[in-house]
Amino acid sequence: MKERYDHKEVEERLRDRWEKEQTYKFDPGSKKEVYAIDTPPPTISGYIGIHHVFSYSQADFVARYKRMRGFSVFYPMGYDNNGIPTELLTEKNYNTTAEREGREKFIKLVESETAKYEREFGKTWRGIGLSVDWSLLYTTISSDVQRVSQLSFLELSRIDRVYRKETPTIWCTKEGTALSQMELKDKMLKSKFVSIRFADGIIIATTRPEMLPACVAIFVNPDDSRNRHLIGKKVKVPIFGQEVKIIADSRVDPEKGTGVVMCCTFGDLTDIEWYKAYNLELRIIVDDRGRMTPKYFEGLKIKEAREKIIADLNANGYVVSEKEIEHNVNVHERCGTEIEFLVKKQWYIRYLDLKSKFIDLGNQLSWHPEYMHVRYDNWINGLQWDWSISRQRYYGIPFPVWYCKKCDETIFAEEKDLPVNPLKDSPGYKCPKCGSKELIPEEDILDTWATSSMTPFINSGWKGGKNYSREIFPMSLRPQAHDIISFWLFTSVVKSYFHADRIPWKHVMISGHALDPHGKPMHKSAGNLIDPIPLLEKFGADPLRYWASLSRLGDDASFQEKDVITGTRLINKLWNVAKFVEKVSQKNQEKNTENVIDAWILSRAMSVVEEATQMFEEYNYAGARRVVDDFFWFFSDNYLEFIKYRLYNNDASPSYALRKTFLITLKMLAPFMPYVTEEIYQNLYRDEEGAESIHVSEWPVYQGELFDQDALKNGDVVQKIVAVIRPWKHNNGLALNAEMSELVIEGNLGAGEDDIRGAMNIKKISKGKGDIEVPDTGLRIGLKK
């Protein structure tokens, strides 16, 4: 072995080796049990950050463990490149917009841009040592995936789970597209709470006075004695003059504001409910891009219109009071734009009637950690909308749909023709309702989550001819971050129920988020994203993976370079121990546990194997890494010091225990540090073990014949005595290897005198009175220089 471990040389060489030998390739013909992982396809919205390294490494720990446990691991990689984030990235990088370029030209720009990022993503994933099978790579815009996504849509239409309707729709005015409820988040924003005087002494408090021209009714609570007398009256709206009726409805909160609420089309969800319930007039005053349409506002943006109407209300004496407030507002989770409600004809997946069923399906999943399950349930319980899947964008998967120009009948593509692009392809038949040949193509595209929710089906080759779909689906594991439980996890359960009447995976593994060194979430807008490439260059992959292993599953963790440096120290120690083992041990030694210290370390190793294995089975990779990490340092700091005197005297008896224990430790660290463990394995163990890689070798198993309770107890006593002698030597000016004249032991030591004598270079050990207590042993010792 080389004197120093060079991560740059080793990592590049081993990556090439793994790919050449197809170490991680899935074998569909294997008789092993399949462990299939539904890997998150990262969104093509920029370069990979350290937060990606954090969560993807954690999933890889489990993949590598399962492979060593004898499973045939199906571990694909995908890229999600058909959504709004990919379009926005292209617009930013080319300083243009989709509308400016036109559909065809813009799509070509996006395709070129995504190809570049996919190559960069691949380099980073390979760099950190993800053990995916790259032959299984897919993208969510490929023709195969388009077919699966469109097929899902057609099947949902056949079971009456999709519908198209003109109805109030959640809308992002910045992106100019419809949104689903899952794409919203709450954001605290500053605003003005304005109390406006209507006629008859009516005062209405609102944060959206610009909606006055859209006011179509006023509501009061029928049990509110202050306002009950107003029910049935009509009143004019200030400035704009339309006359609206005052209606009683129990949804009005009498404790909020004045207890009088105006209904505008549309300011919020309650406005929509009232509009439908009372068949109110429709007044739309905001366009697709967030500009006001009434002449009064002269095309102003919403916030500009708000300032104008407040000024005019004040000038005309309608403002009773106004105050600055901060309140929660629904915004588009991608761009942070406050959402509006516009009436649009959109496609929806109908699922609100199945909320209890989805709760039941969630109960069938094994959640890791279990406390994340409540987020899934809370999301379902809070659902108020069916799933809007229409997006008014250019780059994505088209709806396989045309409309009859004459009678507006919907014409669906046939399965045999998928994938189709209705803007380019003709269905080749007449309208089944009226016989017209004039068909209008659907221009909208499918929501990206309508496709991403199909990843278990994409991976298993659903109706695509692959011969291992039954082995893959349902998949074993879905690893993902906690922020997309309502996005990816829930929608995947929805699609799996509709298409297969079952859950899509057995286990879900929910990771936390990597935070910046100050504990703040990493965002592009905050400018605190951390690029992993310079860190990979400086430290290598294994120390970064070590940092990712320090955090428990589901927990957020700050990135601290000191943690990476700790990983580097572990690597250096592993390398130095490996050189020691190579230098002093003999290969292929028969089992030899006659010496109590050899039996002791093997017994400890068996305990660690049992504990770490159980933790991995529970997806507690952090706990497994910790116990193995602690054991390795204990092994190197204690056992190696015990056996040096024998090895340096050409005694080969420790070789079996030394090599066996070190190999066990390497194997249990291999999921976390794939490069250094592989390099040591190839140098020290490949010939005698036989497996071409440590990563396809057998995970250590508990061997009862190697566990000796008496040896464990005696060895612990010996170790604790030595732990007292070491600082005594230091405090008395002796080097650790300096000879001592005598050790006096008061009490029954048992086995291990020779090991104490040899390890601490003691001339004589005798029985007698001791003046130093050895903790947790019941022994006292005396020491003489």
C-alpha positions in Angstrom: 0.0 0.0 0.0 1.1 3.6 -0.7 2.3 5.7 2.2 -0.5 8.2 1.9 -4.1 7.9 0.7 -4.7 10.1 -2.4 -8.4 10.5 -2.8 -8.1 12.1 -6.3 -6.2 9.2 -7.8 -8.2 6.5 -5.9 -11.6 7.9 -6.6 -11.1 8.3 -10.4 -9.6 4.9 -10.7 -12.3 3.1 -8.7 -15.1 4.9 -10.5 -13.7 3.6 -13.8 -13.3 0.1 -12.3 -16.9 0.0 -11.0 -18.3 1.0 -14.3 -16.1 -1.3 -16.3 -16.9 -4.3 -14.0 -20.6 -3.2 -13.8 -20.4 -3.6 -10.0 -23.8 -1.9 -9.4 -25.6 -3.2 -12.5 -29.0 -4.7 -11.8 -29.4 -8.3 -13.1 -33.1 -9.0 -13.9 -32.2 -12.7 -14.3 -30.8 -13.0 -10.8 -32.4 -15.4 -8.3 -31.7 -13.0 -5.5 -34.6 -11.1 -3.9 -35.0 -7.7 -5.5 -34.7 -4.5 -3.5 -36.0 -1.7 -5.7 -35.4 2.0 -5.0 -37.6 4.7 -6.4 -34.8 7.3 -6.6 -35.9 11.0 -6.6 -35.2 12.4 -10.1 -33.6 15.7 -9.3 -35.2 18.7 -11.0 -33.1 20.4 -13.7 -33.2 23.9 -12.3 -29.5 24.6 -11.7 -26.4 22.8 -10.5 -26.4 20.2 -7.7 -25.8 21.6 -4.2 -24.4 20.2 -1.0 -28.0 19.7 0.1 -28.4 17.1 -2.7 -25.3 15.3 -1.6 -26.8 15.2 1.9 -30.0 13.4 1.1 -28.9 11.3 -1.9 -25.9 10.0 0.1 -28.3 8.8 2.9 -30.4 6.8 0.3 -27.1 5.4 -1.0 -26.1 4.1 2.4 -29.2 1.9 2.4 -28.7 0.8 -1.2 -25.1 -0.3 -0.5 -26.2 -2.1 2.7 -28.9 -4.0 1.0 -26.6 -5.0 -1.8 -24.2 -6.5 0.7 -27.1 -8.2 2.5 -27.5 -10.3 -0.7 -30.3 -8.4 -2.5 -30.4 -7.8 -6.2 -30.6 -4.0 -5.9 -32.6 -2.1 -8.5 -31.3 1.5 -8.2 -32.0 3.8 -11.1 -31.4 7.5 -11.6 -33.7 9.9 -13.4 -33.8 13.6 -14.2 -36.9 15.7 -13.9 -36.6 18.0 -16.8 -40.1 18.8 -18.0 -41.5 21.3 -15.5 -41.6 25.0 -14.8 -38.2 25.1 -13.0 -36.5 23.9 -16.2 -38.2 26.5 -18.3 -37.3 29.2 -15.8 -33.6 28.1 -15.8 -33.5 28.3 -19.6 -35.2 31.8 -19.6 -32.7 33.0 -17.1 -29.6 31.6 -18.8 -30.6 32.9 -22.2 -32.1 36.1 -20.9 -35.3 35.6 -22.8 -38.9 34.3 -22.3 -40.8 31.4 -23.7 -43.3 33.9 -25.3 -40.6 35.9 -26.9 -38.9 32.9 -28.5 -42.1 31.0 -29.5 -42.9 27.4 -28.7 -40.7 25.5 -31.1 -37.6 27.6 -30.7 -37.9 27.7 -27.0 -38.3 24.0 -26.7 -35.0 23.5 -28.6 -33.3 25.9 -26.2 -34.6 24.0 -23.2 -33.5 20.7 -24.7 -30.0 22.0 -25.3 -29.8 23.5 -21.8 -31.1 20.4 -20.0 -28.6 18.2 -21.8 -25.8 20.3 -20.5 -27.0 20.1 -16.9 -27.7 16.4 -17.1 -24.0 15.9 -18.0 -23.0 18.0 -15.0 -25.4 16.2 -12.7 -24.0 12.9 -13.8 -20.4 13.9 -12.9 -21.4 15.0 -9.4 -23.4 11.9 -8.7 -20.6 9.7 -9.9 -18.2 11.9 -7.9 -19.9 11.3 -4.6 -20.1 7.6 -5.2 -23.8 6.9 -5.8 -24.1 3.2 -6.5 -26.9 3.6 -9.1 -27.2 1.5 -12.2 -26.6 4.1 -14.9 -28.1 1.9 -17.6 -31.4 2.6 -15.9 -31.2 6.3 -16.4 -34.4 8.1 -17.5 -35.6 11.6 -18.0 -39.2 12.8 -17.5 -39.4 14.2 -21.0 -38.2 11.1 -22.9 -40.5 9.4 -25.3 -40.8 6.4 -23.1 -41.8 8.5 -20.1 -44.2 10.6 -22.2 -45.9 7.4 -23.2 -46.3 6.3 -19.6 -47.6 9.7 -18.5 -50.1 10.0 -21.4 -51.2 6.4 -20.8 -51.9 7.3 -17.2 -54.1 10.2 -18.3 -56.0 7.9 -20.7 -56.6 5.3 -18.1 -57.8 7.9 -15.6 -60.2 9.2 -18.2 -61.5 5.6 -18.8 -62.3 5.2 -15.0 -63.8 8.7 -14.9 -61.1 10.2 -12.7 -60.2 13.1 -15.0 -62.4 15.9 -16.1 -62.2 19.3 -17.8 -64.1 22.2 -16.4 -64.2 26.0 -16.6 -64.0 26.9 -12.9 -62.1 29.2 -10.6 -58.5 28.1 -10.7 -55.4 28.7 -8.6 -53.2 30.9 -10.8 -49.6 32.2 -10.7 -49.6 35.6 -12.5 -45.8 35.6 -12.8 -45.5 32.3 -14.6 -48.9 32.7 -16.3 -50.1 29.2 -15.4 -52.6 27.3 -13.3 -51.3 25.6 -10.1 -52.4 22.8 -7.9 -52.9 23.1 -4.1 -49.7 21.2 -3.5 -47.7 24.0 -5.2 -48.7 26.6 -2.6 -47.0 27.6 0.6 -47.7 30.2 3.2 -45.6 33.3 3.4 -45.7 36.2 5.9 -46.1 39.4 3.9 -46.6 43.0 4.9 -49.9 44.6 3.9 -52.5 47.2 4.9 -55.7 46.4 6.7 -58.1 49.0 5.5 -61.6 49.6 7.0 -63.9 51.0 4.3 -67.2 52.7 4.9 -70.1 51.6 2.7 -73.6 53.0 2.9 -76.0 52.5 5.9 -73.1 52.6 8.3 -71.6 49.3 7.0 -67.8 49.1 7.5 -65.8 46.3 5.8 -62.2 45.6 6.7 -60.0 44.1 4.0 -56.4 43.7 2.9 -57.5 43.7 -0.7 -59.3 47.0 -1.5 -58.3 46.7 -5.1 -60.9 43.9 -5.4 -63.8 46.4 -4.9 -64.8 46.4 -8.6 -65.2 42.6 -8.3 -67.4 42.8 -5.3 -70.6 40.8 -6.0 -72.2 40.4 -2.5 -71.8 41.2 1.1 -72.1 38.5 3.8 -72.9 38.6 7.5 -73.3 35.8 10.1 -77.0 35.1 10.7 -76.3 34.8 14.5 -74.5 38.1 14.7 -76.9 40.5 16.5 -74.9 43.5 15.4 -75.5 42.9 11.7 -78.6 40.7 11.5 -80.7 43.7 10.5 -78.7 44.2 7.3 -79.7 40.8 5.8 -81.6 41.2 2.5 -80.7 44.8 2.0 -78.7 46.1 -1.0 -75.8 48.5 -0.9 -73.6 50.3 -3.4 -69.9 49.7 -3.5 -67.8 52.8 -3.0 -66.0 54.3 -6.0 -67.4 51.8 -8.5 -71.1 52.0 -7.7 -72.4 48.5 -8.4 -75.3 47.5 -6.1 -74.8 44.2 -4.2 -77.0 42.2 -1.9 -76.3 41.5 1.8 -76.6 37.7 2.4 -76.5 35.6 5.6 -74.0 32.8 5.9 -72.6 31.0 8.9 -69.0 31.0 7.4 -68.6 34.6 8.3 -66.6 34.9 11.5 -68.3 37.6 13.6 -65.2 38.0 15.7 -63.0 39.0 12.8 -63.0 42.7 11.8 -66.5 44.2 11.8 -68.2 40.9 11.1 -69.2 42.1 7.6 -67.4 40.6 4.6 -67.4 41.4 1.0 -67.4 38.6 -1.6 -65.2 39.4 -4.6 -64.6 37.1 -7.6 -62.1 36.0 -6.5 -60.2 37.0 -3.4 -60.0 33.7 -1.6 -61.5 30.2 -1.3 -64.5 31.4 0.6 -65.3 33.8 -2.2 -65.4 30.8 -4.5 -67.6 28.8 -2.2 -70.1 31.7 -2.0 -70.0 32.3 -5.7 -71.0 28.7 -6.4 -73.4 28.4 -3.5 -75.4 31.5 -4.3 -75.0 31.6 -8.1 -73.4 35.1 -7.9 -72.3 37.3 -10.7 -68.8 36.7 -12.1 -66.6 39.8 -12.3 -63.0 39.1 -13.3 -60.7 42.1 -13.0 -57.2 40.5 -13.1 -55.6 39.1 -16.3 -53.2 36.1 -16.6 -50.2 38.2 -15.9 -51.5 40.0 -12.9 -52.6 43.3 -14.4 -56.0 44.9 -13.6 -58.5 45.0 -16.5 -61.1 47.7 -15.4 -60.5 51.0 -17.1 -60.3 52.7 -13.7 -56.9 51.0 -13.1 -55.5 51.5 -16.6 -53.5 48.2 -16.7 -51.9 48.6 -13.3 -50.3 45.7 -11.5 -52.2 44.5 -8.5 -50.1 46.2 -5.9 -50.1 49.4 -7.8 -53.9 49.2 -8.1 -54.1 48.7 -4.3 -52.2 51.9 -3.7 -54.3 53.8 -6.1 -57.6 52.7 -4.7 -56.5 53.4 -1.1 -55.6 56.9 -2.1 -58.9 57.5 -3.8 -60.9 56.0 -1.0 -59.1 58.3 1.4 -59.7 61.3 -0.8 -63.4 60.6 -0.9 -63.8 60.0 2.8 -64.5 56.2 2.6 -61.5 55.1 4.8 -62.3 54.7 8.4 -58.9 53.4 9.4 -55.9 51.7 7.9 -53.0 50.0 9.6 -49.8 48.1 8.6 -50.0 44.4 9.3 -48.1 41.2 8.5 -50.2 38.2 7.6 -49.9 34.7 6.0 -50.6 34.7 2.3 -50.7 31.8 -0.2 -47.9 32.1 -2.7 -46.5 29.9 -5.5 -43.8 27.8 -3.8 -41.4 28.2 -6.7 -41.4 31.9 -7.3 -43.1 33.3 -4.2 -45.8 35.2 -6.1 -49.1 35.7 -4.4 -51.6 33.5 -6.1 -54.9 34.7 -7.7 -58.1 32.9 -8.6 -59.0 33.1 -12.3 -61.8 31.3 -14.1 -60.1 29.0 -16.6 -61.0 25.7 -18.4 -58.6 23.2 -16.9 -58.0 19.4 -16.6 -58.4 18.0 -13.1 -57.9 14.6 -11.5 -60.9 13.9 -9.2 -59.8 12.6 -5.8 -61.3 14.6 -3.1 -63.9 11.9 -2.5 -61.1 9.4 -1.6 -59.4 11.2 1.2 -60.1 8.4 3.7 -58.8 5.8 1.3 -55.5 7.7 0.9 -55.2 7.9 4.7 -55.7 4.1 4.8 -53.0 3.6 2.1 -50.6 5.8 4.1 -51.2 3.6 7.1 -50.0 0.6 5.0 -46.6 2.2 4.4 -43.6 1.7 6.8 -42.5 5.3 7.6 -38.9 6.1 8.4 -38.9 8.1 10.6 -42.4 7.3 11.8 -43.2 10.9 12.9 -43.2 12.0 9.3 -46.4 10.1 8.7 -48.4 12.8 10.3 -47.4 15.3 7.6 -49.0 13.0 5.0 -52.2 12.7 7.0 -52.3 16.4 7.7 -51.9 17.2 4.0 -54.8 14.9 3.0 -57.1 16.2 5.7 -56.5 19.7 4.5 -57.2 19.1 0.8 -59.8 21.4 -0.6 -59.3 21.1 -4.4 -59.1 18.3 -6.9 -55.7 18.0 -8.5 -55.2 20.6 -11.3 -53.0 19.1 -13.9 -53.1 21.7 -16.7 -50.2 24.0 -17.2 -50.0 26.9 -19.6 -46.4 26.4 -20.5 -44.4 25.2 -23.5 -42.0 22.6 -22.4 -43.5 19.4 -21.0 -45.6 16.4 -21.9 -48.6 17.2 -24.0 -52.2 16.1 -23.2 -53.1 13.4 -25.7 -56.2 15.3 -26.6 -58.0 17.2 -29.4 -61.3 19.0 -29.4 -63.9 19.1 -32.1 -64.1 22.6 -33.5 -67.8 22.2 -34.2 -69.2 20.6 -31.1 -66.3 20.8 -28.6 -66.2 17.0 -28.1 -63.0 15.8 -26.5 -61.1 13.3 -28.6 -58.6 11.1 -26.8 -55.5 9.5 -28.5 -55.4 5.8 -28.8 -52.9 3.8 -26.7 -51.2 2.4 -29.7 -50.3 5.8 -31.0 -48.6 7.1 -27.7 -46.7 9.3 -27.3 -48.5 11.9 -29.3 -48.1 15.7 -29.7 -51.5 17.0 -30.6 -49.9 20.2 -32.0 -48.1 18.1 -34.6 -50.0 14.8 -34.8 -53.5 14.2 -36.2 -55.6 11.5 -34.7 -56.7 10.5 -38.2 -60.4 10.2 -37.5 -63.6 12.2 -37.3 -65.3 13.6 -34.3 -67.2 10.6 -32.9 -70.1 12.9 -31.9 -70.8 15.1 -34.9 -68.5 13.6 -37.6 -66.5 16.8 -38.1 -62.9 16.5 -39.3 -61.8 19.9 -37.9 -60.0 19.2 -34.6 -58.3 21.7 -32.3 -55.2 20.4 -30.5 -54.9 20.9 -26.7 -52.1 23.4 -26.2 -51.6 23.0 -22.4 -49.1 20.5 -21.0 -49.4 18.1 -18.1 -48.3 19.2 -14.6 -44.8 17.8 -14.0 -46.1 16.0 -10.9 -48.6 14.2 -13.1 -45.5 12.5 -14.6 -43.2 12.4 -11.6 -46.0 10.6 -9.7 -45.5 7.7 -12.1 -41.9 7.0 -11.3 -42.7 3.5 -9.8 -44.4 2.7 -13.0 -41.7 4.2 -15.2 -39.0 2.2 -13.3 -40.9 -1.1 -13.6 -41.5 -0.7 -17.3 -45.3 -0.4 -16.9 -46.9 -1.8 -20.1 -43.6 -1.1 -21.8 -42.4 -4.7 -22.4 -39.6 -5.0 -19.8 -39.5 -8.5 -18.3 -38.9 -7.6 -14.7 -41.9 -5.3 -13.9 -43.4 -7.8 -11.4 -40.1 -8.0 -9.5 -39.9 -4.2 -9.3 -43.5 -3.2 -8.5 -44.4 -2.5 -5.8 -41.0 -1.1 -5.1 -39.1 -1.6 -1.8 -38.2 2.0 -1.0 -39.1 5.6 -1.7 -36.3 7.9 -0.4 -37.2 11.6 -0.5 -37.1 14.9 1.4 -39.8 15.9 3.8 -40.8 19.1 1.9 -42.3 17.1 -1.0 -44.5 14.6 1.0 -47.5 16.5 -0.4 -46.0 16.7 -3.9 -44.3 13.5 -4.9 -45.2 11.0 -2.2 -48.9 11.7 -2.0 -49.4 11.9 -5.8 -47.5 8.7 -6.3 -49.8 7.0 -3.8 -52.8 8.4 -5.7 -51.6 7.1 -9.1 -50.6 3.8 -7.7 -54.1 3.3 -6.2 -55.8 4.3 -9.5 -53.6 2.1 -11.7 -52.7 -0.8 -9.4 -55.1 -0.6 -6.4 -52.2 -0.8 -4.0 -49.3 1.2 -2.4 -46.3 1.8 -4.7 -43.6 0.9 -2.2 -43.2 -0.9 1.1 -41.0 1.7 2.9 -40.6 5.4 2.7 -37.4 7.1 3.9 -37.8 10.8 4.6 -34.6 12.9 4.8 -34.2 16.3 6.3 -32.6 19.3 4.7 -29.0 20.5 4.7 -28.7 24.0 6.1 -26.0 26.5 5.6 -23.3 26.9 8.3 -25.5 29.4 10.1 -28.5 27.0 10.3 -30.5 28.7 7.6 -32.2 26.9 4.7 -30.3 27.0 1.4 -31.9 28.9 -1.4 -30.8 30.4 -4.6 -32.5 33.7 -3.7 -30.6 33.8 -0.4 -27.3 33.2 -2.1 -26.2 30.6 0.4 -26.1 27.5 -1.8 -22.9 25.5 -1.4 -21.3 23.9 -4.4 -20.0 20.4 -3.6 -17.5 20.3 -6.5 -14.7 22.3 -4.7 -15.3 20.3 -1.6 -15.0 17.0 -3.6 -11.7 18.4 -5.0 -10.4 19.3 -1.6 -11.6 16.5 0.6 -12.9 13.7 -1.7 -16.3 12.0 -1.6 -16.0 9.9 1.6 -15.6 12.8 4.0 -18.7 14.5 2.5 -20.6 11.3 2.8 -19.4 11.0 6.4 -20.9 14.4 7.1 -24.2 13.3 5.6 -24.2 10.2 7.9 -23.9 12.3 11.1 -27.6 13.5 10.9 -30.4 11.2 11.8 -33.0 10.4 9.1 -35.5 13.2 8.9 -33.4 15.7 10.8 -32.1 19.0 9.2 -28.4 19.6 9.6 -26.0 22.5 9.1 -23.1 22.0 6.8 -19.9 22.4 8.9 -16.5 21.9 7.3 -15.2 20.6 10.6 -17.5 17.6 10.3 -15.9 16.9 6.9 -12.5 17.2 8.4 -13.5 14.6 11.0 -14.3 12.3 8.2 -10.9 12.9 6.7 -9.3 12.0 10.0 -11.2 8.7 10.0 -10.0 7.9 6.5 -6.4 8.6 7.5 -6.7 6.4 10.5 -8.2 3.6 8.4 -5.3 3.9 6.0 -2.7 3.8 8.7 -4.3 0.7 10.3 -4.5 -0.9 7.0 -0.8 -0.4 6.4 -0.1 -1.9 9.9 -2.3 -4.9 9.1 -0.5 -5.4 5.8 2.9 -5.2 7.4 2.5 -7.4 10.5 -0.3 -9.9 9.8 -0.3 -13.2 8.0 -3.1 -14.1 5.6 -5.3 -17.1 5.7 -4.7 -17.9 9.3 -6.9 -20.4 10.9 -9.3 -19.3 13.6 -7.3 -18.7 16.8 -9.0 -17.3 19.9 -6.9 -18.9 22.6 -5.7 -15.5 23.7 -8.3 -13.7 25.8 -7.6 -10.3 24.0 -8.2 -11.9 20.6 -11.4 -13.5 21.8 -12.3 -10.2 23.5 -12.1 -8.1 20.3 -13.9 -10.7 18.2 -16.7 -10.8 20.8 -16.9 -7.0 20.7 -17.0 -7.1 16.9 -19.9 -9.6 17.0 -21.9 -7.3 19.3 -21.3 -4.4 17.0 -22.3 -6.5 13.9 -25.6 -7.4 15.7 -26.3 -3.8 16.7 -25.3 -2.1 13.5 -27.3 -4.6 11.4 -30.4 -4.1 13.4 -30.0 -0.3 13.1 -29.7 -0.6 9.3 -32.7 -2.8 9.1 -34.6 0.0 10.9 -33.1 2.6 8.4 -31.1 4.1 11.2 -28.0 4.5 9.2 -26.7 7.3 11.5 -26.9 4.9 14.5 -25.2 2.2 12.6 -22.4 4.5 11.5 -21.9 5.8 15.0 -21.5 2.3 16.6 -19.1 1.2 13.9 -17.2 4.4 14.0 -16.8 4.1 17.8 -15.8 0.5 17.5 -13.1 1.2 15.0 -11.5 3.8 17.2 -11.7 1.5 20.2 -10.2 -1.3 18.1 -7.3 0.9 16.9 -6.6 2.6 20.2 -6.8 -0.5 22.4 -6.6 -3.9 20.6 -3.7 -2.8 18.3 -1.7 -1.7 21.3 -2.4 -5.0 23.1 -1.1 -7.1 20.2 1.9 -5.1 19.0 4.3 -6.8 21.5 3.3 -10.2 20.1 3.5 -9.2 16.5 6.8 -7.5 16.9 8.1 -10.7 18.4 7.1 -12.6 15.2 4.1 -14.2 16.9 1.4 -14.7 14.2 -1.3 -15.7 16.7 -3.1 -12.3 16.6 -3.4 -12.4 12.8 -6.8 -14.1 12.6 -8.5 -11.8 15.0 -6.7 -8.7 13.6 -7.6 -9.4 10.0 -11.1 -10.7 10.7 -12.0 -7.7 12.9 -10.6 -5.1 10.6 -12.4 -6.7 7.6 -15.7 -6.7 9.5 -15.1 -3.0 10.4 -14.3 -2.1 6.7 -17.4 -3.8 5.5 -19.6 -2.0 8.0 -18.1 1.3 7.0 -18.3 0.6 3.2 -21.8 2.0 2.7 -20.6 5.3 4.2 -17.1 5.5 2.7 -17.1 3.5 -0.5 -13.8 4.6 -1.9 -11.3 4.2 0.9 -12.9 0.9 2.1 -12.7 -0.5 -1.5 -9.1 0.6 -1.9 -8.1 -1.2 1.4 -10.2 -4.2 0.5 -8.5 -4.6 -2.9 -5.0 -4.3 -1.3 -5.6 -6.6 1.7 -8.6 -8.9 1.2 -9.5 -9.4 -2.4 -7.5 -12.6 -2.9 -8.7 -14.4 0.2 -12.3 -13.1 0.1 -13.0 -13.7 -3.5 -15.6 -11.0 -4.1 -14.6 -8.6 -6.9 -15.5 -5.6 -4.7 -16.2 -5.0 -1.0 -19.5 -3.6 -2.2 -20.7 -6.9 -3.5 -19.2 -8.9 -0.7 -21.2 -10.4 2.1 -22.3 -8.1 5.0 -20.8 -9.3 8.3 -23.1 -11.7 10.1 -23.2 -12.6 13.7 -21.2 -15.7 14.4 -22.1 -17.3 17.8 -18.8 -19.3 17.9 -16.9 -16.0 17.9 -18.8 -14.5 20.9 -17.3 -15.5 24.3 -19.0 -13.8 27.2 -16.1 -14.7 29.6 -13.5 -13.3 27.2 -15.6 -10.2 26.8 -15.7 -9.6 30.5 -12.0 -10.4 31.1 -10.9 -8.4 28.1 -12.9 -5.4 29.4 -11.1 -5.6 32.8 -7.7 -5.8 31.1 -8.5 -2.8 28.9 -9.6 -0.8 31.9 -6.4 -1.6 33.8 -4.4 -0.4 30.9 -6.5 2.7 30.6 -5.4 3.5 34.2 -1.7 2.7 33.6 -1.4 4.9 30.4 -2.1 8.3 32.1 0.0 7.2 35.1 3.0 6.7 32.9 2.5 10.1 31.3 2.1 11.8 34.6 5.2 10.2 35.9 7.4 11.2 33.0 7.5 7.8 31.3 6.9 7.1 27.6 4.1 4.6 26.9 6.6 2.0 25.8 9.0 2.6 28.7 9.6 -0.4 31.0 8.0 -0.4 34.4 9.3 -2.5 37.2 6.1 -3.8 38.7 2.3 -3.9 38.7 0.6 -4.9 41.9 -3.0 -6.2 41.6 -5.4 -6.4 44.5 -8.2 -8.7 43.5 -8.9 -11.5 41.0 -7.8 -10.4 37.5 -8.5 -13.7 35.7 -6.9 -14.1 32.2 -4.9 -11.3 30.6 -1.7 -10.8 32.7 0.6 -11.5 29.8 -1.3 -9.0 27.6 -1.0 -6.3 30.3 2.7 -7.1 30.8 3.4 -7.0 27.0 1.3 -4.0 26.1 2.6 -1.8 29.0 6.1 -3.3 29.1 5.9 -4.3 32.7 8.7 -6.4 34.2 6.8 -8.1 37.0 3.1 -8.5 38.0 2.3 -9.6 41.5 -0.5 -9.9 44.0 -0.8 -7.4 46.8 -2.3 -4.2 48.1 -3.1 -1.5 45.5 -3.6 2.2 46.0 -5.3 3.1 42.7 -8.9 2.0 42.0 -9.7 0.7 38.5 -13.2 1.9 37.7 -16.0 -0.6 37.2 -13.8 -3.7 38.0 -13.6 -4.0 41.8 -9.8 -4.1 41.4 -7.1 -1.8 42.9 -3.6 -1.7 41.5 -0.2 -0.4 42.5 2.4 0.9 40.0 6.2 1.1 40.3 8.6 2.7 37.8 
